[in-house]
Amino acid sequence: MRHNDRAASAPWIRTRLRTAPGAATALAVLVLVTAFLAAAFPRAVDAYETKGLRHDILTADAGRSTLEVARPQPGLELPQAQRDAEARSPELARIGAGLLKALPAPLRADTSSVAYGVRTSKPAVANEPWLPRPEAVPPQLSYVAQSGLEEHATLASGAWPTTPQEVTSDSRAVQGAVTEETAAELKVKAGATITLLTAAQEPITVTITGIVAPRDPQGSYWSADPLLRTPSLVLDTASPFPVHYWTGTVLLAEDSGPALLSTAAEPVLFWRIPPDPAALTGPDDARLTSVIASLESGPGLLKVREIAGDTAVFATGLGHIVEANARMRDAISPVIAVAALGIGSVAAVVLLMTGALLAGRRKAELAQMRSRGGSLRGIGGRLLAETAVTVLPASALGLLLATLAVGEGRFWPGALAAAGVGLLVCVALPLRTTLQHIRPTLHGAREDMVSARPSRRRTVAELTLLVLAVGAVTALRRRGTSAQGGTDLLVSAAPVLVALIAALVLVRLYPLPLRLATRPVARLRGAIGFLSLARAGRSSAGGALPLLALLLALATAAFGGSVIAGIGDARDDAALASVGADARISGASERATLPDELVRTVRDLDGVRGAAPVRVEYSVNMPEAVAGDGGANGGGAGSVGAGTATGSGSADDAKVAALVGIDPASYAELARVTGLPAFPAARLKASGPSAPLPEGAKAGPGRVLPAIASPAVAARLGKEPRAIETLSGDFEVQVVGTVSRVASVSPTDFLVVNSAALEQKAPTTLLLTGAPDPGKLRAAVEGSGKEYAVQLRSEERARYVNTPMQAGAERIYLAAVAAGAGYALLAVLLSLLQTAPERRTLLARLRTMGLTTGQGRKLLAFEATPQALLAAGGGLFTGWATIALLSPGIDLVPLALAGVAGSDTSPVLLRTDLWSLALPAAGVVALAAAVAGVQAWWASRRGSITELRAGDSR
């Protein structure tokens, strides 16, 4: 019996696929694309998190990322032979091998750069007369006998340090080497000797046999302790006067460690193990943090001490690197989750719409089967088998393509996502179809939105969903959108909630304007307007499901577009705040001035539209704050720019400020071109007591200069003239206005005056607008004969796109915007295709009554317009509401600026991007009109006899 059932079911599936290959192919393609996106998303997230973690570890300073195990020298109570043996390479190598084996997963070592040995932890003074003493203070040197010197360096001159005889604690002569940088700064040559004293003040002669060059200066071997390769001039903190001395490291022969045990430089035994992030993945960060914590002060440390000794300690900054990476990931994840949940919901609704379209096309066929005695179980089983044959291979192929396209990432999240897509289609399509045929039905009356009254069950279900969605949005608004400890699903579901509310409300309100518009249109001449409105009300294309899909897609696309636009705006603002203009030229030091010839040369370069010379003097002491903390920050002096009148700081915060001398006209033009707050150049007009001084003239007593200040400085100085002392001259200033920021300085506290009224007028900075050629600009600056720094806004802007996590998240949002737009267009097509047969039949009937082709096109276009306008308007509202709801809790700094040293890290809030709202909505309207036009054209090519048949009930 079962064999016969299988034999009977096979021809059915094969026959159905052969009968409607187009529908089966279209469904398979839709499932394939959706499964690919669903499987690719978790893999893409894993990929950028993995690359971000590896990038952060690889680019971090080796002194932070390296794992170091160290212990003090062997105890003095031990025999000397045993102490010497513990400081030699064989014993150190044995312990190092044990430590490598004991590293817990997922921590792995870069074995090519592992180093061990003996080093001094306290520098020793070197009194050789030939060593440099910059301020009459002798240098202090460290000594290290480290493994692997010949593998990680090349010999520049001399010979490699060796141990001709076995070195012990009693040895008083050893060989060593220094790097090329150390030799250059400390004047060391091959053959030189340096004396290192023992604890008993006996000299140990260290002979420098060679000068070496590191093979990889930035590698962990040389960078875990930068003094190994590069000496440093440091401040003597023990001296009552600010004096500096040199410090560096001498590299002893590998087996010379026992000689250091006799010194008073506190020698320690160490093992440096650089991590290998090649095998790490993004999800490993939690385990990695736990493992590092265990090694620092937990069971892992006990195991380390079993291998290296009871006094061994473990130290690393790798945990802080991993934690910083996790903080960035946690900051980015909520933003990504909004896109994921939004696009996922859109895809699910579009798949349900596809099932509804297929069910509608086969409604008459299945109704006939049901009326002839077909059971729901049998019909549902056949539909399930028919759907599975098409959908499951498409889902598997989508998973395969996603695996090939996104190489790194866990397999199971993507597999579950693709399986979920296939399961949804396989279950939803048969279920949606069979539920329509619980009772055998004959052909019924047409569904008319204007006249039909929804059932009570539907009304109760819609009200329940509406109440739940409104409650969730209200709770979200009251609680805020800042999720602590990971992704908040309620926050991520904001577009879905808002779209659900809008869809349920708009579907119920949609008939009202149609009723109002139908009556006056019916009195007009011609039937096109009346028929189009009547058809628009009857069409099922305006149902809740298509509208929900459109609103979700438009809201997600608008949110994603606003995120991308906000990232770009934040990076542009940060680059402008750092450089001050399109290009900036400044001296090597703060007090270096620019010659007039350089200013004229640069101003005449091609591409330079404007030049504003600025004199900047930092750390100018401000007078004591006026009583009451009032003054120009109020209404008396006036404020410039929106939001600056209240001030951004208190008078006590502005004890030191930057003095900025400008040419008011050129600076005001620069502020206008670069988009900075409008600058009141007229208030700094140099006239009367503040008139320009002749070159070299001294200012007289009582000279008062008008000044534009930051809010905090204005509050400190008050309304009355206040005396200040600067390198540009001593004078009094009176605040005449405030601005929130200026282009030439990064501090928030500043005082802007007319440079023509200063005793010292020479500019220290030149700000340029335009697009000068970088090569020509730098060549002109280098031609002046002095060193000047050239900064370009475009180069600064390019620095902000550097981390794999930022770039990966931005790519996901671009894909989300594209997918949202694609699903929105697909939802429009599905909603119009669902009623395409009815439209063709309508046009055929009307053509028999004298309707022309042009009138048919107008009829379909006017019919599609209300639904398209409804979706576009609802999409605009939904996108705006979603952004307004989520913007208080979303900071775009992790996506835009994180990881760039010196960048502005003030919060960057999400704001609505009009293009991201308007373009998708306009695309929906345009596509609806285009599809209606194509349908009218196609229907005009088919004769009325083809569409109308005797006995057809349509």
Salt bridges, closest charged atoms under 4 A:
ASP46 OD2 - ARG410 NE 2.83
ASP56 OD1 - HIS55 ND1 3.42
GLU68 OE2 - ARG119 NH2 2.81
GLU68 OE1 - ARG272 NE 2.98
GLU86 OE1 - ARG71 NH2 3.15
GLU91 OE2 - ARG94 NH2 2.59
GLU135 OE2 - HIS244 ND1 3.62
GLU166 OE1 - ARG88 NH2 3.66
GLU202 OE1 - ARG172 NH2 2.95
ASP284 OD1 - ARG287 NH1 3.58
ASP285 OD2 - ARG329 NH1 2.01
ASP330 OD1 - ARG329 NH2 3.17
GLU365 OE1 - ARG16 NH1 3.51
GLU365 OE1 - ARG362 NE 3.33
GLU386 OE2 - ARG16 NE 3.86
GLU386 OE2 - ARG362 NH1 2.75
GLU408 OE2 - ARG54 NH1 2.63
ASP448 OD2 - ARG538 NE 3.06
GLU462 OE2 - ARG458 NE 2.86
GLU462 OE1 - ARG508 NE 2.83
ASP488 OD2 - ARG479 NH2 2.60
ASP569 OD2 - ARG911 NH2 3.08
ASP572 OD1 - ARG797 NE 2.80
ASP582 OD1 - ARG793 NH1 3.42
GLU669 OE2 - ARG672 NH2 2.47
GLU759 OE1 - LYS698 NZ 3.94
GLU795 OE1 - ARG778 NH2 2.92
GLU796 OE2 - ARG799 NH2 2.70
GLU810 OE1 - ARG571 NH1 3.22
GLU838 OE1 - ARG535 NH2 3.92
GLU863 OE2 - ARG535 NE 3.57
GLU863 OE2 - ARG839 NE 3.53
GLU947 OE2 - ARG840 NE 3.55
GLU947 OE2 - ARG942 NE 2.77
ASP952 OD2 - ARG954 NH2 2.86
